[in-house]
């Protein structure tokens, strides 16, 4: 029986998961001895999805989501991934950093240490928000430092030593609506009131913006279509990016 958590029911999270599996499914095996590290894993929202590829270990800087991850039964340690990670060289077959590096002033520290702990031939899979001109209240409450272009992500991965396997934008079909909504809210200075662990000690993660059941169902369907497309081609624009680098053999 497939494990589901609350986040899986939200269109944005579900669409990102499907897009990631569309990218990762053609690159990674699914074997019990495959070792995957999820850096900045939060409450382990992706660990049940990543576990299809093998054994998953998580690292997270904030004790609040770590507690939730432990309650879910996940193998997660409290650790600041901008520091050298507590693993030997060539320890993991894959590392994911899903909406993580944009929170850090020194994003290269994470990428270069990831290169160190990956086995030769291992992959790094990252997601980041795209395009600085799309900066919004959501970036503020998530404590983002930056948003990226495809070219910037390619440059940083190459600088860390990785060969570029794939870089694609995500949320392509919702991009016109999302961009228009961001610009409208910016001009009207009207933003949704969302809980954030960066603002409230009682929270363990940023609340996802709610969508009515019909809208959520429609956008979830759009995400399914987009994942099928991403399986075949790289998308030219979107509100976020998925990138894969590989450590040379």
PyMOL commands that set and color helices and strands:
alter all, ss='L'
color gray80, all
select helices_A, chain A and resi 6-9+11-24+47-50+63-71+101-103+107-117+132-134+137-141+150-159+175-188+213-230
alter helices_A, ss='H'
color red, helices_A
select strands_A, chain A and resi 35-39+55-60+76-78+92-98+118-129+163-170+240-246
alter strands_A, ss='S'
color yellow, strands_A
deselect
rebuild
show_as cartoon
